[in-house]
Amino acid sequence: MDRMLYVAMTGARETLRAQTANNHNLANASTTGFRADLQAFQARQVAGDGFASRVYATAATTGFDATVGATMSTGRDLDVAVQGSGFIAVQGPDGREAYTRAGDLRVDSNGQLGTGTGLAVMGEAGPIAVPPNASLLIGGDGTISIVPLGQGPETRAEVGRIKLVNPPTEDLEKGQDGLFRMKDGSDAPPDATARLMSGVLESSNVNVADAMVNMIELSRRFDMQVRAMKSAEDNGAASARLLSLR
């Protein structure tokens, strides 16, 4: 009975973890540029002394869904979306360079260009500062052009270029903060082929219908594993009663 109980117990535990990841995806279904986490179950042998007669279930994040989300037109000059693959370089909360698909940009009171969550956008030489201006445009290559405050359109000047990168997906890992970083801790090189679209935002790539179906399936799987644990308990009790009759 212990084999059955152990498999059911570990299965129920890992199903709850998978449900947590799935619910996290659902909660970010409307988050700009969000990439869904992927989960997978696996059976593993219990290591240790004795015979290899016990297995347990594990659930682990196997990466992220790199599918490009749909684009939404906003008409706002500071809203951008990466065309195809690629990422916008930002300064993460830990001070390291990180990467995001969220292009809801802002210019704060200090003139620093940042994302909607307050992360500084990186240029070729560090965080980008934008002087006071009458208008601001972001080109397809990430070039930021402004018309200085009080000047005419003929004085348009470039003040920086957003760093765009496009490392292989397998070289990236997604952190708990939703940002992407190189697995080896290095900074990805700029990619001149990465392009931006202005006046649009990329939506989350979470498929809400699939996530809802997965949530129901995981809930049913958890119930089945709990019932299996109850059956193992009942079978164990019945065996004990039979042995007590001898």
C-alpha positions in Angstrom: 0.0 0.0 0.0 2.9 2.4 0.7 3.8 2.5 -3.0 0.3 3.6 -4.0 0.1 6.1 -1.2 3.5 7.6 -2.0 2.7 8.1 -5.7 -0.7 9.6 -5.0 0.7 11.9 -2.3 3.5 13.2 -4.4 1.2 13.5 -7.4 -1.3 15.6 -5.4 1.5 17.8 -4.1 2.9 18.5 -7.6 -0.6 19.0 -9.0 -1.1 21.8 -6.6 2.2 23.4 -7.7 1.2 23.0 -11.4 -2.2 24.7 -10.5 -0.3 27.6 -8.9 1.7 28.1 -12.2 -1.4 27.8 -14.3 -3.3 30.3 -12.1 -0.3 32.7 -12.4 -0.6 32.6 -16.1 -4.4 33.3 -15.9 -3.8 36.2 -13.6 -1.4 37.7 -16.2 -3.7 37.2 -19.2 -4.0 41.0 -19.6 -0.4 41.8 -18.7 1.4 43.6 -21.6 4.1 41.4 -23.1 3.7 38.5 -20.7 5.0 35.1 -21.6 3.2 32.1 -20.2 5.1 29.6 -18.0 5.2 26.0 -19.2 4.9 23.1 -16.8 5.6 19.4 -17.2 5.1 16.3 -15.0 7.7 13.6 -14.6 8.1 10.3 -12.7 11.4 9.9 -10.9 12.9 7.0 -8.9 13.5 7.5 -5.2 17.3 7.6 -4.6 18.8 5.8 -1.6 19.6 2.4 -0.1 17.6 -0.6 -1.0 15.9 -1.7 -4.2 14.8 0.8 -6.8 11.1 0.0 -6.1 9.7 3.5 -5.3 8.9 6.4 -7.7 7.5 9.8 -7.1 5.9 12.6 -9.2 7.5 15.9 -9.9 6.2 19.0 -11.7 8.6 21.7 -12.9 8.7 24.8 -15.0 10.2 23.8 -18.3 10.6 27.3 -19.7 8.2 29.8 -21.2 6.0 30.0 -24.2 7.9 32.1 -26.8 4.8 32.6 -29.0 4.3 36.2 -29.9 1.1 37.8 -28.5 -1.4 39.8 -30.5 -0.8 43.5 -31.0 -3.2 46.2 -29.9 -3.3 49.6 -31.5 -3.2 52.5 -28.9 -2.1 55.4 -31.0 0.2 56.5 -28.2 3.7 57.6 -29.4 5.5 56.0 -26.4 3.8 52.6 -26.8 5.9 50.2 -28.8 5.9 46.4 -29.6 8.8 44.3 -30.8 8.1 42.8 -34.2 8.6 39.0 -34.2 11.3 37.8 -31.9 13.5 40.1 -29.7 13.4 42.0 -26.5 13.7 45.5 -25.1 16.7 45.9 -22.7 15.9 47.3 -19.3 17.6 47.7 -15.9 16.2 45.1 -13.6 15.5 45.7 -9.9 18.8 44.1 -9.1 20.7 46.6 -11.3 21.5 43.9 -13.9 20.4 44.2 -17.5 17.2 42.3 -18.2 14.8 42.0 -21.1 11.1 42.5 -21.6 8.5 42.5 -24.3 6.4 45.2 -22.4 6.6 48.4 -24.5 4.3 50.7 -22.4 7.0 53.3 -22.0 7.0 56.5 -19.9 9.2 59.5 -19.3 9.4 60.2 -15.6 9.7 63.6 -13.9 13.5 63.3 -14.1 13.5 62.8 -17.8 14.4 59.1 -17.6 12.7 56.7 -20.1 11.2 53.7 -18.4 8.6 51.0 -18.6 5.1 51.1 -17.2 6.4 49.3 -14.1 9.2 51.9 -13.6 12.2 50.0 -15.0 14.8 52.2 -16.8 15.0 51.5 -20.5 18.6 50.8 -21.6 20.3 52.4 -24.5 23.7 51.8 -26.1 25.5 53.5 -23.2 23.2 52.9 -20.3 19.7 54.2 -19.2 18.2 56.7 -21.6 17.5 60.3 -20.5 15.1 62.4 -22.6 15.4 66.2 -22.5 12.3 68.3 -22.2 10.5 68.2 -25.5 7.4 69.2 -27.5 7.1 65.8 -29.2 8.8 62.5 -29.1 8.9 59.7 -31.7 10.4 56.2 -31.5 11.7 54.7 -34.8 11.6 51.2 -36.0 15.2 50.7 -35.0 14.7 52.1 -31.5 16.0 55.5 -32.3 14.4 58.2 -30.1 13.8 61.6 -31.8 12.5 64.7 -30.1 11.5 68.3 -31.0 13.1 70.4 -28.2 10.7 72.4 -26.1 9.8 75.7 -27.7 11.4 74.7 -31.1 10.0 73.9 -34.5 9.9 70.5 -36.2 13.0 71.5 -38.2 15.1 71.1 -35.0 14.2 67.4 -34.6 17.2 65.6 -33.0 18.1 62.1 -31.9 18.7 61.7 -28.2 19.3 57.9 -27.9 18.5 54.5 -29.2 16.7 51.7 -27.3 18.8 48.6 -27.0 17.1 45.8 -28.8 18.4 42.2 -28.4 17.4 38.9 -29.9 19.3 36.0 -28.2 18.3 32.4 -28.8 15.3 31.5 -26.6 17.2 28.5 -25.1 19.8 31.0 -23.7 17.2 32.9 -21.7 15.5 32.2 -18.4 12.5 33.9 -17.0 12.8 35.2 -13.4 10.1 35.5 -10.7 9.8 39.2 -11.6 8.7 38.3 -15.1 11.9 39.6 -16.7 14.2 37.6 -18.9 18.0 37.2 -18.4 20.8 35.4 -20.0 21.4 32.0 -18.3 25.2 32.6 -18.1 24.7 36.0 -16.5 26.1 38.0 -19.4 24.5 40.8 -21.3 23.0 40.0 -24.7 24.5 42.0 -27.6 22.4 44.5 -29.5 20.7 43.1 -32.6 20.4 45.5 -35.5 17.7 43.3 -37.1 15.3 43.7 -34.2 12.5 46.1 -35.0 9.8 48.1 -33.1 6.3 49.1 -34.1 5.1 52.4 -32.6 1.6 53.2 -31.4 0.9 49.5 -30.5 1.3 47.2 -27.6 1.8 43.4 -27.5 -0.7 41.6 -25.3 -0.1 38.6 -23.1 0.3 35.3 -25.0 -1.7 33.4 -22.5 -4.5 31.4 -24.1 -7.3 31.9 -21.6 -9.5 29.1 -22.8 -6.6 26.6 -22.7 -5.6 27.8 -19.2 -9.2 27.4 -17.9 -9.4 23.9 -19.3 -6.1 23.1 -17.8 -7.3 24.4 -14.4 -10.3 22.1 -14.5 -8.2 19.2 -15.5 -5.7 19.8 -12.7 -8.5 20.1 -10.2 -10.0 16.8 -11.3 -6.5 15.2 -11.2 -6.0 16.4 -7.6 -9.4 15.0 -6.5 -8.5 11.6 -8.1 -5.2 11.5 -6.2 -6.9 12.4 -2.9 -9.3 9.5 -3.5 -6.4 7.2 -4.3 -4.8 8.2 -0.9 -8.1 7.4 0.8 -8.3 4.0 -1.0 -4.7 3.2 0.1 -5.7 4.0 3.7 -8.8 1.9 3.5 -6.9 -1.0 1.9 -4.2 -0.8 4.6 -6.8 -0.8 7.3 -8.5 -3.9 5.8 -5.2 -5.7 5.5 -4.5 -4.9 9.2 -7.9 -6.4 10.2 -7.2 -9.6 8.2 -3.8 -10.0 9.8 -5.3 -9.5 13.3 -7.5 -12.5 12.7 -4.6 -14.9 12.4 
